[in-house]
Amino acid sequence: MSIAATHASDTVTTPTTRGLVDIRGVSKSYAGHDVLHDVNLTVQPGEVVAILGPSGSGKSTLLRTINHLESVDRGWVTVDGELIGYEQRGDRLFELKEREILKRRTNVGVVFQNFNLFPHLTAAENIAVAPVALGRLGKADARELALGLLAKVGLADKPDAYPRQLSGGQQQRVAIARALALQPKVLLFDEPTSALDPELVGEVLDVIRDLAKLGTTLIIVTHEIGFAREVADRIVFIDAGHILEVGPPERVFGSPKHPRTREFLGRVL
Amino acid sequence: MTDIVQEYGSAAPTEDSSATPQVVNRDSPDFAAFTVVHTRHYVRWIFGALVLFVVLQFLWSLATNDKYGWPVFATYFFAPAILKGIQLTLGLTVVAGTIGFLLGTLLALARLSKSPILNSVSWSFIWFFRSVPLLVQLLVWYNLGYLYPRLGLGVPFTDNYFWSFDTVTLVSQFAAAVLGLSLNQAAYSAEIIRGGILSVDQGQLEAAAALGLPRHVRVLRIILPQAARAILPNAFNEIIGLIKGTSIVSVIALGELFYVTQVIYNRNQQVIPLLLVSVVWYIIFTTVLSIAQFYVERHFARGALRVVPPTPIQAARAWVKTQWARLDEKPAAPEPSKAATTRIGGNGS
């Protein structure tokens, strides 16, 4: 079940600028309550970053600001130097038309906690719908791409199954294949295994592990501490909208600096 | 039940050991050999018989009461005037239904848009057309010429026209009926469609947005097909309501089915037989639509159910097949224990 490099190789044009995510001074509040507070984070191309933190700490919100599913109150987020929601001309930022935002969004794939597969489309159609709608591929080519991606996530035998006919783990693997269909530079995972039975978690993590080797930038919000330690280059710990700790897994897990991190890790490890 | 308990308690183990020596667990009897006796619902049967009696009595009266005037019914059922009325009824339904649902979709999308102007205009439209009785609307449209004698293009807020029409010629009876029915229909279907759209999970919108799907693809390919499951039962209600609701346009003397029926029975005084003519036709239309509803809903159920239920035709075929298989089976099962087993298994299928 390995995601072979063939899929990535034909798309890599400028490997050095592929998938650099820069988050600068991002703040956001809902109804007076600070969700994110002056968050700064740079994710290098090809890096795998795991975001940890207690529920309600703002980690999902941070993830969603990266592809502008969530707008920010202050600060900005760029992917390869491009602002997703705005365009810079001189010293002004022009809010982009929706069409333009959508185009830039395709650089950033998202895998949701609840899969959010389209229930009225088959597995293959779920994957093929975006490349066809965006005019990148014809129907036949998109179907072929879908079959290839399904094979890569170990579901070669399920192209015509509807999501409801698949297990949670299989659905999440289809969702990953769907996100890959647009060949994004960055993939965001919003608690990809939280809605799964424990015995199905492994099959999804296997696919993500394979992706990590490919050189796509991965930002993963997760509760799977063991997996984060194994697969991530860096761990980011967030609590109450503040980034408290950033560092390689050995350091963050081995000798956490912040008392809040120690407390959290003490409870989950 | 008591029989089984007694057998289980005393006789069963010894009987088992003698009859079927291969049984491993000697404490538990082989239930496959028992015949299942279903609960008897005596009260249900009595009421069922009563209801059946009333229904049969009614059908008998239909056949024997000559005041129903079935010969008159038969003469007029396919009368050219009636068929022409049907043509108009169906035409009005198709036109008003199509315009109503298209406009309703636009109104629903406007109601859900972020623009406060579109939102409030849509809300007001729905509010207005649901507030004014359809009967009044039809009369007003029909008498529009009294309010605005001429309609056309000209300098705004003045009476200078570049190009104009006499309202009375522009808004004919048919146009008045179409306007009234379709605007009214649009107001109701807008709310039905909006309800359907709201029933689609927010995550679907996010996923579609994250994939960069353009707005029209999101609406047409992702949202509406899923909303359809919630929209369709109500939409068919509305269309069935509309097909009968067209009879209201008889107030502006438009010759649809019901108006034609009235004209004929006013002439020949055969009120009941002619009303039956229109009733039977309405029943036929509704039946066709109900069958269509089943298949359309079934189409949109794909993906929403693990297994799509069989169509009545498929179900009937499967039933005949199992019955046929049973007929084949019976002579080929001489062994009593085997026959009992098939009986228990057969109850489930």
Interface residues (C-beta under 8 A of the other chain):
Chain A: N67 L69 E98 R99 L102 K103 R105 T106 V108 G109 V110 F112 N114 N116 L117 F118 P119 H120 L121 T122 V129 A130 A133 L134 Y162 P163 R164 Q165 R178 A179 L182
Chain B: D201 G203 Q204 E206 A207 A208 A209 A210 L211 G212 L213 P214 R215 V217 R221 I222 P225 Q226 F300 R302 G303 A304 L305 R306
